Amino acid sequence: MRNLIVLCLLACLASCTDKKEFQTIRERIDLSGNWNSSLGNCTLPGTTDENKLGDGRHPTNVTSQLTRTYPYSGIVEYEKDVEIPVQMEGKRLILFMERTKPSTLWIDGDSVGTLGHIYAPHCYSLPALAPGSHHIKIRIDNSPSSVPAEIQSSHAWTDGTQTNWNGILGDFYIEATPHTYLEQVQVYPSVKEKKARIHVNIYSDSEQSGVVTLSAKTWNTQQEHLLLDMEKQVGLSKGENKIELTLDMGNRMQTWSEFHPTLYALNVTLATNEGKDNIITDFGMRDFATEGTQFTINGFKTFLRGKHDACVFPLTGYAPMDVKSWRKVFQTAKSYGINYYRCHSYTPPRAAFAAADIEGIYFQAELPLWGSISPDNHRLNDFLLNEAYMTLDYMGNHPSFTMLGLGNELGGDVDLMRNWLDGFRKHDNRHLYSLGSNNFLGWGGAIDGEDYLTTCRVGGGEGYTTHVRSSFAFVDAEKGGILNNTRPNTRADYTAAIAKSPRPVISHETGQFQIYPDYKELEKYTGVLHPYNLEIFRDRLNENGLQNQIDAFHQATGRFAVECYKADIEYGLRTAGLGGFQMLDLQDFPGQGSALVGILDAFMDSKGIVTPETFRGFCAPVVPLALMDTYCYSNKEELNIGLALTNYEEQPWSDALCWRLESLSDSVTFVREGKVPAHVEQGKVMQVGELKSTLTEIDKPAQLRLTLTTGNYHNYYNLWVYPDRTPESEADIFICQSLDDEARKRLSQGGKILLIPDHKAIEEQSVGGLFTPDYWNYAMFKSISENAGREVSPGTLSLLMDEKHPLFRQFPTECHSNWQWWSIVRHARPFILNATRHEYKPLIQVVDNVERNHKLGLLFEFAVDNGKVLVCMSNLEAIRHTPEGGQLRNAILSYMKSAEFSPTETLTSQQLQHILTTEVRKQDIVGVKNQSDYDVQPE
C-alpha cells in the first residue's frame, strides 16, 4: 500500500505547478478524448451522466434533492487503443487518473491491478511496453458494493449533493520517467526559524550516485523572492532512499496567510546516469497552530469565519477539477468575508487546495464518513486510514490545508479515533487534527486527543449555557435555541461554553435559516441535475393562491435570514477566545430534503437580498460591534450602548470608531453622531467606549439605524423607539376571543370587533409562533422530532407585510420580520387561511415553508355583516408590558378607530365562523433520513 501512495504522489506532484521558470521534464501521453464504453461511446475525462450513458430513466417526483437525469450505478468498462512512442521505450511508465471510483486496469488483456480509494489519484505502474499500439481497458465501479456501506452516506459519494458519478475526472495520462526517479517531495515550513525542510524520497533501481538540485522562488506576488539554488551529491542504495535538505528562507522570506497568500514554487531535480527527473510543487511559509482556545497563523491570532461545503455543483454533479473554477468560488466567498472552508465528509480535488492557496483560504478536509467508528469494522477502518494517509501525502504541501477531521457527527470508539490522530501527527505535523465535526452532537464536550473542537455545544449543561451556536432544530434544543427563545439583545455570548474547553472551539454549522426559493433560478439547471424539487414546490403555490407572491416571499424571508445570520455570527465575534464558526450556509444545499438556507443560490450566485459589502460588515477581520440589552426602547429610557471591536488583522488596531444614529422614519427627525478612540490588541475583542443619548425628543414611533465605522470596516444595527404614553382606549372596539353571540350582535349593528382567539381553541387551525426562520428543512426535522417524541418546529419563515399600510404609521416596520417583532410572534399562533379566496391576503402574513405552503395570517381583516372584524393572532395582553407589544396594541386600536379601517373582503358571520373552524387538510410530510443519531451519548 505504501508503494501505491508513493506512485500517486510522484505523478501528481510533478505536474502541480505550471510555471514558466519550472517545467516538468517527464514525457506524457494525454489519454483524454473519445473512448468506447460498455454503455456506449463517451468522452473522458467525464462521467456517465455528462455523456448521457444509460437509459435516462429517472423519477420526476423527488423533492428531497436534485435529480440525476442519467443516473447509473454499477460497473462501466472503458476501452481504447493507445500508441506508445519510441522515446518512451525502456522507461518506467505509469497510468494516472486524477479522480475516479474503485478501478481495475488491463493492458493488452492482462490485469495490472485494482485500486479502491476515492480521494487521491489512481496510479498504475505499467508493464514494459514496446513502441506501438496497446489496448487499455479500465473498469470503474460506483456500485454500492464497491466501497464500505458507511462511505455511501458521505458527501464524497451521495447523490444528495454531488452525484455518485461513474467516470474519470481531471488529469488523465500515461507518464514516463527513468527507472531511478523522484517518488515524492514534502515541504515542512518553519516561519519562526525562517527555514523549510525538504523531504525527498528517491527510488533507485541500483546502487549509484546522483545529484539533487533545489530551485525556489515566489510566483504570485510582485515582491519576487528568488532563493539561491542548492545542490547536493547523494549516494543511492537500491530501493527507497530518503534525504532531507534545508532551505534557508532568509530575511526576505514572505509568509502565507489570508492577508498575503504568498506562494513559493519549488523545483526538485534528480540527475543520475539514467537521466533526469523532477518534481515541481508549491508551498507556503506558514505555521497554523493553536494558542489556548484560539487559532494562530504565523504567530498571529485568527478567527475562522467559515463556510460549510458539501460539494454542491449542480451542472456537473462533481467538484471542479480546475483551479480557475475554484478561484471563482473562493473569490465569491471571500467577498462575503469568508476565510475558512470546512468540507463536510469529503475532500475536494487538488485544484481546490491550489486555488485556496492563491486566494488565502484556510481549508479543513474530512474523511468520507458520516456515521460511527468501531474497532471491529475492519473494512471501513482500512478504507478510511488509506484515504487519510494518501490525502496527507497528496495534499500536504498546500499551505491552505490546515486541518483534517475524521468525518461528520461521528459516534463510536474515542480511543480508536484518538489513536488514528496520533498516527496522523507522527506522519505529518503540518496540520491540526480533530476527531470529527460535532461528534456525539456535542454532548461529549471537549475530548482529549484532538487539536481543536468543532461542535454545536461543549457538553451538556443547564439551558443554553454550553451552546456555541444560536440556532438549533427543535429536536436538539428547547424551542430551537437561543435566537428564537430568548429576548433579542447584542450583549450575550458563549463565554460560559468556551470556559469548558481547553482548546479552540469552532461553532459547528451555524445558522441554517431557510429562505423561500427564487424560482427564476430554475433556468440555470442546464447540466446533469434537474430541479424537480423546486418545480414541485413552485407548483404547490397554486393550491392556496400564493403563486403571485413568490418574489415577495423570497425577498422577505431572505432579508430576515440575513438579519439572523448577522446575529448568529456576532454572537461568536463577541465571545473572547472563540476559535471561529462555519456557517451552514452561504449557499443553498439542494439535498437532504432541499435545504434552501443560503444567501447565495446553489450556483454561488447572489439571490439579490444582500450585497457582499453589507454582509462583510459583520463578517470580517475587524468588526465594530454595538452592545445592546434590547432592540426596543421607550423614549423615556436613556440609550446606553457599548461600542466594541474585534481585531484579527496582523497588527494592533488604533483607528477611531465613529458612530451615527439617525431615524429611518420620515415622521421623525433624529440624528446623533460621535467618535471614540479605539486601541485593540491583535487577536482581541474589546469594548472601546459607549454611546449615550436621551430619546425624549422622539415623540412618534421610529426606527433608528446605528452605523459604526472604523478604518475601512463598517457595521449597522436597527433599533426601535416608542413614545411612552397612555394605552389607547378600547372605546367603540369590542374585544373578544371568539365569534360568540355578543360579537355577532355587534357586527349586525355595524360594530368593530377585535378578535383575539384563544390559542387553545384554534390549535388545529393554526401553527405555532416561531420567530426565527425554520431550521434547515421542515420535512426532515419534522420526521426526526416525531420519531424522537419531541416537539415539532412550527415551520414558518418570516412575516410579510406592506410597510406603507396605515397600520404601520404607528408601528414602523420593513416588509419582513425584524427584532421588534420577537415578542409579538413568539406569543402568536398564525392562522391557516387556506379556506379564504385565493386573492385574499392578510395584513400581516406569515410565510410558510415550501413543504406546506399554507396561507398564514397573523393579522387579518374582514367586513362582516354590517360591521368590521380585525383578527389578531398574537396575545396582546401577554406582551403589553414590552415597548413593542404596547405600541402594537395602540397601533391596532388607533387604526381600527380611523376611517382607514375599511376591509374590502366581505363575509357573513357564518362564513367567518366557517373560516375560523374549518378543518385543515392534513398533509403527509415525511423527511429524508439523517445519519446523525439524536440520542447519541459518548461512552
NUKOLBA-183912 format. One record per residue (C-alpha): residue number from 0; x negated, y negated, z. Coordinates in steps of 0.1 Angstrom, whole numbers. Example, Ala and Ser with C-alpha at 12.3 -4.5 7.8 and 13.67 -1.06 7.14 Angstrom:
BEGIN
0,-123,45,78;
1,-137,11,71;
end
This chain:
BEGIN
0,0,0,0;
1,-28,-24,8;
2,-42,-19,-27;
3,-8,-28,-41;
4,-8,-60,-21;
5,-42,-69,-34;
6,-32,-62,-70;
7,-3,-85,-67;
8,-24,-113,-54;
9,-52,-111,-79;
10,-28,-116,-107;
11,-7,-144,-93;
12,-34,-164,-77;
13,-53,-165,-109;
14,-25,-184,-125;
15,-11,-205,-97;
16,-26,-238,-108;
17,-29,-251,-144;
18,-54,-279,-141;
19,-74,-293,-170;
20,-106,-290,-150;
21,-99,-255,-138;
22,-87,-228,-163;
23,-82,-191,-158;
24,-107,-171,-178;
25,-85,-140,-178;
26,-70,-128,-210;
27,-33,-122,-212;
28,-6,-107,-234;
29,27,-126,-230;
30,55,-100,-227;
31,83,-125,-229;
32,107,-122,-258;
33,131,-96,-272;
34,134,-62,-256;
35,156,-32,-261;
36,175,-20,-230;
37,198,8,-221;
38,227,-18,-222;
39,217,-34,-255;
40,192,-59,-269;
41,181,-86,-245;
42,156,-114,-238;
43,131,-112,-210;
44,125,-129,-187;
45,162,-129,-180;
46,189,-110,-163;
47,217,-87,-175;
48,241,-115,-166;
49,223,-141,-187;
50,221,-116,-216;
51,257,-107,-212;
52,249,-70,-210;
53,276,-46,-198;
54,314,-46,-205;
55,321,-80,-189;
56,349,-67,-168;
57,353,-88,-136;
58,380,-98,-112;
59,397,-131,-116;
60,414,-134,-82;
61,384,-137,-59;
62,385,-167,-36;
63,356,-158,-13;
64,328,-167,-37;
65,320,-175,-73;
66,325,-146,-97;
67,299,-129,-120;
68,314,-127,-155;
69,290,-99,-165;
70,284,-80,-133;
71,261,-50,-133;
72,247,-28,-105;
73,226,2,-114;
74,196,13,-135;
75,186,-5,-166;
76,157,6,-188;
77,138,-20,-208;
78,116,-8,-237;
79,92,-24,-261;
80,60,-17,-282;
81,31,-39,-273;
82,-2,-44,-292;
83,-34,-42,-272;
84,-61,-63,-289;
85,-96,-52,-294;
86,-111,-78,-270;
87,-92,-61,-241;
88,-108,-27,-248;
89,-126,-12,-219;
90,-113,-38,-194;
91,-92,-33,-163;
92,-55,-40,-173;
93,-25,-49,-151;
94,11,-54,-160;
95,26,-83,-140;
96,63,-90,-133;
97,66,-121,-111;
98,100,-113,-96;
99,122,-83,-101;
100,141,-55,-82;
101,128,-19,-75;
102,110,-8,-106;
103,93,21,-123;
104,69,18,-152;
105,60,42,-181;
106,32,37,-206;
107,34,58,-237;
108,58,82,-219;
109,35,87,-189;
110,47,74,-155;
111,24,47,-140;
112,43,43,-107;
113,72,28,-87;
114,74,-3,-66;
115,102,-13,-43;
116,96,-47,-29;
117,115,-79,-40;
118,96,-110,-29;
119,61,-106,-43;
120,53,-97,-79;
121,53,-62,-92;
122,18,-55,-104;
123,9,-22,-120;
124,-27,-11,-127;
125,-26,4,-162;
126,-45,34,-175;
127,-72,28,-201;
128,-55,17,-233;
129,-71,18,-267;
130,-66,-11,-291;
131,-33,-7,-309;
132,4,-2,-303;
133,16,12,-269;
134,51,18,-257;
135,62,2,-225;
136,93,13,-206;
137,104,-4,-174;
138,132,9,-152;
139,148,-18,-129;
140,173,-6,-103;
141,196,-30,-84;
142,220,-3,-72;
143,229,-1,-35;
144,206,29,-30;
145,175,11,-43;
146,169,-8,-11;
147,179,-3,26;
148,216,-10,32;
149,208,-38,56;
150,190,-57,29;
151,220,-60,8;
152,239,-85,30;
153,209,-109,30;
154,207,-138,7;
155,179,-121,-11;
156,204,-97,-26;
157,240,-106,-20;
158,264,-118,-47;
159,276,-144,-22;
160,251,-170,-32;
161,225,-158,-58;
162,237,-127,-77;
163,225,-92,-72;
164,209,-95,-107;
165,191,-69,-127;
166,162,-80,-148;
167,127,-95,-147;
168,121,-132,-139;
169,92,-156,-141;
170,58,-148,-154;
171,57,-115,-173;
172,24,-104,-189;
173,-5,-79,-192;
174,-38,-93,-180;
175,-74,-82,-185;
176,-103,-85,-160;
177,-137,-70,-157;
178,-137,-38,-135;
179,-155,-59,-109;
180,-131,-87,-101;
181,-117,-110,-75;
182,-89,-94,-56;
183,-77,-124,-37;
184,-87,-158,-22;
185,-73,-171,10;
186,-80,-206,24;
187,-79,-214,61;
188,-80,-252,66;
189,-90,-269,99;
190,-82,-306,99;
191,-99,-310,133;
192,-132,-295,121;
193,-128,-310,86;
194,-136,-276,71;
195,-119,-250,50;
196,-128,-214,55;
197,-126,-195,22;
198,-119,-157,25;
199,-128,-140,-8;
200,-120,-103,-15;
201,-140,-87,-43;
202,-136,-53,-58;
203,-168,-39,-73;
204,-169,-7,-94;
205,-206,-2,-85;
206,-233,-13,-61;
207,-246,-46,-76;
208,-253,-83,-70;
209,-232,-112,-81;
210,-228,-150,-78;
211,-197,-166,-62;
212,-192,-203,-71;
213,-166,-226,-55;
214,-154,-258,-71;
215,-127,-280,-54;
216,-111,-314,-59;
217,-78,-332,-52;
218,-54,-333,-82;
219,-22,-350,-71;
220,-35,-382,-56;
221,-50,-414,-70;
222,-79,-412,-45;
223,-99,-384,-61;
224,-120,-363,-38;
225,-144,-341,-56;
226,-164,-316,-35;
227,-198,-305,-44;
228,-199,-270,-60;
229,-210,-242,-37;
230,-229,-212,-50;
231,-236,-180,-31;
232,-255,-149,-41;
233,-237,-118,-29;
234,-246,-82,-27;
235,-217,-60,-36;
236,-211,-24,-25;
237,-188,-1,-44;
238,-152,-7,-35;
239,-138,-37,-15;
240,-161,-65,-3;
241,-151,-93,19;
242,-171,-125,22;
243,-164,-158,39;
244,-175,-192,28;
245,-170,-226,44;
246,-162,-258,26;
247,-172,-289,44;
248,-145,-314,35;
249,-165,-344,48;
250,-153,-378,58;
251,-133,-383,26;
252,-111,-353,35;
253,-74,-360,27;
254,-47,-343,47;
255,-14,-328,36;
256,20,-338,52;
257,54,-351,43;
258,39,-386,41;
259,9,-378,19;
260,11,-343,4;
261,-24,-343,-10;
262,-34,-310,-27;
263,-68,-296,-35;
264,-74,-273,-64;
265,-100,-246,-56;
266,-116,-226,-84;
267,-135,-194,-72;
268,-156,-178,-99;
269,-174,-145,-97;
270,-202,-137,-121;
271,-218,-102,-124;
272,-235,-82,-151;
273,-200,-71,-163;
274,-189,-107,-169;
275,-170,-134,-152;
276,-137,-136,-133;
277,-120,-164,-115;
278,-90,-173,-93;
279,-76,-208,-90;
280,-55,-217,-60;
281,-41,-249,-45;
282,-45,-256,-8;
283,-38,-285,16;
284,-57,-296,46;
285,-30,-293,73;
286,-26,-280,108;
287,10,-272,116;
288,13,-264,153;
289,33,-269,185;
290,27,-291,215;
291,51,-283,243;
292,86,-285,228;
293,76,-303,197;
294,60,-296,164;
295,29,-313,152;
296,14,-319,118;
297,-23,-327,118;
298,-20,-337,154;
299,10,-360,150;
300,43,-350,164;
301,70,-344,138;
302,108,-339,139;
303,122,-314,114;
304,151,-329,95;
305,162,-297,78;
306,184,-282,52;
307,196,-247,51;
308,190,-229,18;
309,206,-196,7;
310,197,-196,-30;
311,227,-214,-44;
312,221,-218,-82;
313,254,-213,-100;
314,241,-215,-136;
315,216,-186,-133;
316,226,-168,-102;
317,190,-168,-90;
318,164,-193,-78;
319,144,-213,-104;
320,111,-198,-114;
321,96,-231,-125;
322,81,-259,-104;
323,99,-287,-123;
324,133,-275,-113;
325,123,-271,-77;
326,107,-305,-76;
327,141,-320,-87;
328,158,-301,-59;
329,133,-313,-32;
330,133,-349,-45;
331,171,-350,-41;
332,168,-335,-6;
333,141,-360,4;
334,162,-389,-9;
335,187,-380,19;
336,159,-378,45;
337,152,-341,45;
338,116,-330,52;
339,122,-293,61;
340,138,-263,43;
341,149,-232,62;
342,156,-203,38;
343,184,-181,52;
344,174,-144,50;
345,154,-148,18;
346,122,-162,5;
347,122,-181,-28;
348,97,-176,-57;
349,62,-192,-56;
350,74,-221,-77;
351,95,-233,-47;
352,64,-234,-25;
353,43,-251,-52;
354,70,-278,-56;
355,73,-282,-18;
356,35,-286,-17;
357,38,-315,-41;
358,69,-331,-26;
359,59,-327,11;
360,84,-303,24;
361,79,-280,54;
362,91,-246,45;
363,104,-218,66;
364,107,-184,48;
365,126,-154,62;
366,126,-117,56;
367,156,-104,38;
368,176,-93,68;
369,209,-103,85;
370,216,-75,109;
371,197,-56,136;
372,162,-42,141;
373,157,-8,158;
374,127,15,162;
375,144,45,146;
376,153,27,113;
377,121,36,96;
378,131,29,60;
379,142,-6,69;
380,112,-13,91;
381,88,-2,65;
382,105,-23,38;
383,105,-54,60;
384,69,-51,71;
385,58,-46,35;
386,77,-77,24;
387,62,-97,53;
388,26,-89,46;
389,29,-93,9;
390,46,-127,14;
391,18,-139,37;
392,-8,-129,12;
393,11,-141,-19;
394,23,-174,-5;
395,-1,-180,24;
396,-23,-207,7;
397,6,-231,2;
398,5,-258,28;
399,43,-261,27;
400,46,-226,40;
401,46,-235,77;
402,70,-209,93;
403,82,-173,89;
404,111,-157,106;
405,123,-121,107;
406,158,-129,94;
407,191,-145,103;
408,211,-140,135;
409,195,-107,143;
410,201,-83,172;
411,181,-53,183;
412,148,-44,199;
413,130,-75,210;
414,98,-56,219;
415,96,-42,184;
416,102,-77,169;
417,75,-92,192;
418,51,-65,181;
419,57,-74,145;
420,49,-111,151;
421,17,-102,169;
422,6,-83,138;
423,15,-112,115;
424,-5,-137,136;
425,-35,-114,135;
426,-32,-111,98;
427,-26,-148,91;
428,-27,-175,117;
429,-18,-204,93;
430,19,-202,100;
431,42,-203,130;
432,64,-172,136;
433,99,-166,151;
434,118,-135,160;
435,146,-148,137;
436,170,-176,133;
437,197,-178,160;
438,191,-142,173;
439,218,-129,196;
440,237,-161,186;
441,216,-180,211;
442,228,-161,242;
443,193,-147,247;
444,177,-181,252;
445,140,-186,248;
446,123,-152,244;
447,86,-148,248;
448,66,-139,218;
449,77,-164,192;
450,62,-198,185;
451,95,-217,182;
452,132,-211,188;
453,158,-216,161;
454,192,-214,179;
455,226,-230,184;
456,223,-226,222;
457,195,-219,247;
458,211,-191,265;
459,243,-190,285;
460,254,-218,308;
461,283,-238,321;
462,303,-256,294;
463,282,-271,267;
464,250,-275,288;
465,229,-251,268;
466,242,-262,233;
467,219,-278,208;
468,244,-285,181;
469,277,-303,185;
470,300,-283,163;
471,309,-246,165;
472,336,-222,154;
473,364,-218,179;
474,354,-182,184;
475,319,-193,195;
476,326,-224,218;
477,356,-238,235;
478,377,-259,211;
479,349,-259,186;
480,322,-276,208;
481,311,-310,219;
482,321,-332,190;
483,357,-320,189;
484,363,-315,226;
485,346,-345,243;
486,353,-382,241;
487,331,-396,214;
488,300,-415,225;
489,265,-421,214;
490,246,-416,246;
491,249,-378,252;
492,221,-355,241;
493,207,-320,245;
494,182,-327,273;
495,197,-301,296;
496,194,-274,270;
497,159,-283,259;
498,147,-280,295;
499,155,-243,293;
500,129,-237,265;
501,91,-238,269;
502,86,-241,231;
503,101,-261,202;
504,138,-257,195;
505,153,-261,161;
506,190,-267,162;
507,205,-240,140;
508,229,-245,111;
509,243,-278,124;
510,274,-295,110;
511,294,-270,88;
512,321,-297,82;
513,344,-288,54;
514,351,-312,26;
515,380,-309,2;
516,369,-299,-33;
517,364,-323,-61;
518,378,-302,-89;
519,361,-322,-116;
520,331,-300,-106;
521,348,-271,-125;
522,334,-282,-158;
523,298,-277,-146;
524,302,-240,-144;
525,288,-230,-178;
526,264,-202,-167;
527,267,-167,-153;
528,292,-176,-125;
529,328,-186,-128;
530,346,-207,-102;
531,379,-187,-100;
532,379,-196,-63;
533,381,-233,-70;
534,406,-228,-97;
535,429,-208,-73;
536,425,-234,-46;
537,434,-262,-71;
538,465,-244,-84;
539,478,-238,-49;
540,483,-275,-45;
541,513,-273,-68;
542,532,-253,-43;
543,537,-283,-20;
544,533,-311,-45;
545,499,-321,-35;
546,482,-320,-69;
547,482,-357,-73;
548,463,-362,-40;
549,431,-343,-49;
550,409,-374,-52;
551,423,-389,-20;
552,418,-356,-1;
553,382,-354,-14;
554,373,-389,-5;
555,389,-389,29;
556,375,-356,41;
557,341,-364,26;
558,337,-397,42;
559,348,-384,76;
560,325,-354,72;
561,296,-379,67;
562,305,-396,100;
563,305,-362,117;
564,271,-352,102;
565,258,-386,113;
566,270,-380,149;
567,256,-344,149;
568,222,-355,136;
569,220,-384,161;
570,227,-360,190;
571,194,-344,180;
572,175,-376,174;
573,185,-389,208;
574,170,-358,225;
575,135,-363,236;
576,115,-332,229;
577,138,-315,204;
578,119,-299,176;
579,144,-307,149;
580,175,-293,131;
581,186,-276,99;
582,220,-287,87;
583,244,-264,70;
584,245,-280,47;
585,235,-308,24;
586,251,-289,-4;
587,282,-267,-8;
588,279,-230,0;
589,302,-213,-26;
590,301,-178,-9;
591,312,-163,24;
592,348,-174,19;
593,338,-205,-1;
594,324,-229,25;
595,325,-264,8;
596,306,-281,35;
597,282,-302,15;
598,280,-339,8;
599,264,-326,-25;
600,281,-300,-46;
601,267,-266,-53;
602,245,-281,-81;
603,229,-305,-57;
604,247,-334,-74;
605,264,-362,-54;
606,301,-360,-46;
607,303,-398,-46;
608,311,-400,-9;
609,278,-414,5;
610,246,-428,-10;
611,212,-413,-2;
612,202,-447,13;
613,231,-447,37;
614,225,-411,47;
615,188,-416,51;
616,196,-444,76;
617,203,-418,102;
618,180,-390,88;
619,145,-405,85;
620,112,-406,103;
621,122,-438,121;
622,159,-442,130;
623,173,-471,150;
624,200,-459,174;
625,228,-475,193;
626,236,-460,227;
627,273,-465,235;
628,296,-449,261;
629,325,-452,237;
630,335,-464,203;
631,368,-481,215;
632,369,-512,238;
633,393,-536,254;
634,385,-572,247;
635,382,-577,284;
636,352,-554,285;
637,316,-566,280;
638,296,-547,254;
639,265,-532,269;
640,249,-512,241;
641,214,-496,244;
642,191,-500,215;
643,167,-472,208;
644,142,-460,182;
645,129,-426,171;
646,93,-428,157;
647,80,-398,138;
648,57,-417,114;
649,20,-412,118;
650,13,-443,139;
651,29,-463,168;
652,59,-484,158;
653,58,-521,166;
654,83,-538,142;
655,111,-556,160;
656,146,-542,160;
657,172,-566,145;
658,209,-562,151;
659,240,-577,137;
660,275,-572,150;
661,304,-585,128;
662,341,-580,122;
663,352,-560,92;
664,388,-571,98;
665,400,-601,77;
666,421,-614,105;
667,392,-617,130;
668,361,-638,127;
669,333,-625,150;
670,296,-624,144;
671,267,-618,168;
672,231,-611,160;
673,198,-608,177;
674,163,-592,178;
675,144,-572,204;
676,107,-563,203;
677,100,-526,198;
678,69,-507,208;
679,75,-470,204;
680,47,-444,207;
681,42,-419,179;
682,65,-389,183;
683,88,-405,208;
684,124,-416,211;
685,127,-447,234;
686,152,-473,244;
687,137,-507,234;
688,164,-531,245;
689,201,-539,250;
690,229,-556,231;
691,252,-575,255;
692,282,-595,244;
693,316,-606,256;
694,347,-597,235;
695,373,-621,249;
696,374,-642,217;
697,387,-612,198;
698,424,-617,202;
699,436,-593,175;
700,427,-556,169;
701,395,-554,150;
702,370,-530,136;
703,334,-541,141;
704,303,-530,123;
705,269,-529,141;
706,239,-529,118;
707,204,-521,131;
708,173,-528,111;
709,136,-523,118;
710,110,-524,90;
711,124,-506,60;
712,147,-485,82;
713,184,-492,90;
714,214,-476,106;
715,251,-486,113;
716,279,-480,138;
717,316,-487,137;
718,334,-497,169;
719,369,-509,176;
720,381,-537,199;
721,418,-541,210;
722,433,-570,229;
723,442,-563,264;
724,479,-572,265;
725,513,-561,279;
726,526,-529,263;
727,551,-536,235;
728,587,-535,247;
729,608,-505,238;
730,639,-527,233;
731,661,-517,204;
732,640,-485,199;
733,654,-452,212;
734,625,-428,221;
735,633,-391,222;
736,618,-357,220;
737,644,-340,198;
738,672,-349,175;
739,699,-345,202;
740,735,-358,203;
741,724,-392,216;
742,698,-396,188;
743,724,-386,162;
744,749,-411,176;
745,724,-439,175;
746,715,-431,139;
747,751,-431,129;
748,753,-466,144;
749,722,-478,125;
750,697,-475,153;
751,660,-470,152;
752,646,-437,166;
753,610,-430,176;
754,610,-392,177;
755,580,-377,196;
756,587,-340,195;
757,579,-318,225;
758,549,-298,212;
759,560,-265,227;
760,593,-268,209;
761,577,-272,174;
762,547,-249,177;
763,559,-227,148;
764,565,-258,126;
765,531,-274,133;
766,494,-269,136;
767,471,-278,164;
768,453,-311,169;
769,418,-307,155;
770,397,-339,153;
771,366,-327,135;
772,368,-311,101;
773,374,-273,102;
774,342,-254,107;
775,327,-236,77;
776,356,-218,63;
777,391,-213,77;
778,397,-178,64;
779,365,-163,77;
780,367,-176,112;
781,404,-171,114;
782,398,-134,110;
783,368,-134,133;
784,387,-152,160;
785,417,-129,157;
786,395,-98,158;
787,378,-111,189;
788,411,-120,206;
789,402,-157,207;
790,418,-190,197;
791,420,-197,160;
792,410,-232,148;
793,439,-255,138;
794,420,-256,104;
795,426,-292,94;
796,400,-316,78;
797,408,-353,82;
798,436,-379,84;
799,446,-396,52;
800,465,-429,51;
801,469,-462,32;
802,448,-485,54;
803,468,-515,39;
804,501,-503,52;
805,518,-528,75;
806,514,-505,105;
807,477,-508,104;
808,476,-546,107;
809,476,-539,144;
810,456,-507,143;
811,426,-512,119;
812,415,-481,101;
813,399,-468,69;
814,417,-443,47;
815,402,-414,68;
816,396,-402,103;
817,371,-421,124;
818,362,-422,161;
819,391,-444,171;
820,415,-415,162;
821,399,-389,185;
822,423,-390,215;
823,453,-395,191;
824,445,-364,170;
825,434,-343,200;
826,469,-349,216;
827,488,-342,184;
828,503,-313,166;
829,505,-322,128;
830,539,-312,115;
831,543,-290,84;
832,564,-309,59;
833,565,-283,32;
834,603,-285,32;
835,603,-321,21;
836,604,-332,-16;
837,571,-328,-34;
838,570,-366,-40;
839,573,-374,-3;
840,542,-384,16;
841,538,-392,53;
842,524,-425,66;
843,496,-406,83;
844,489,-374,65;
845,466,-347,77;
846,445,-329,50;
847,448,-292,54;
848,422,-266,44;
849,422,-251,9;
850,435,-217,21;
851,468,-230,35;
852,473,-263,17;
853,502,-273,40;
854,516,-308,36;
855,510,-321,71;
856,522,-352,88;
857,510,-370,120;
858,533,-400,115;
859,562,-400,90;
860,595,-419,85;
861,629,-414,70;
862,661,-433,65;
863,687,-411,83;
864,724,-416,81;
865,728,-453,88;
866,696,-456,108;
867,658,-451,107;
868,635,-425,122;
869,598,-426,128;
870,583,-392,138;
871,551,-393,158;
872,533,-360,164;
873,508,-374,189;
874,517,-375,225;
875,516,-413,230;
876,523,-410,268;
877,492,-388,273;
878,469,-414,256;
879,484,-447,265;
880,457,-453,291;
881,430,-454,264;
882,424,-486,245;
883,432,-469,212;
884,462,-450,225;
885,478,-480,240;
886,471,-500,208;
887,486,-473,186;
888,518,-473,207;
889,520,-511,204;
890,514,-509,167;
891,541,-483,161;
892,567,-502,182;
893,559,-535,166;
894,561,-520,131;
895,595,-504,139;
896,609,-537,151;
897,598,-555,119;
898,617,-558,86;
899,588,-538,70;
900,601,-507,87;
901,622,-497,57;
902,618,-460,49;
903,626,-451,13;
904,631,-413,18;
905,668,-409,26;
906,682,-379,46;
907,712,-369,66;
908,707,-360,102;
909,714,-324,92;
910,687,-325,65;
911,662,-339,90;
912,671,-312,115;
913,666,-286,88;
914,631,-300,81;
915,623,-301,119;
916,634,-265,124;
917,629,-247,92;
918,608,-215,94;
919,574,-219,78;
920,564,-192,53;
921,536,-170,68;
922,505,-167,47;
923,483,-137,47;
924,449,-152,50;
925,421,-127,55;
926,384,-138,57;
927,353,-121,45;
928,332,-101,69;
929,304,-120,88;
930,273,-99,95;
931,268,-116,129;
932,281,-98,160;
933,300,-124,181;
934,299,-101,211;
935,261,-95,209;
936,240,-99,240;
937,203,-91,243;
938,194,-61,263;
end
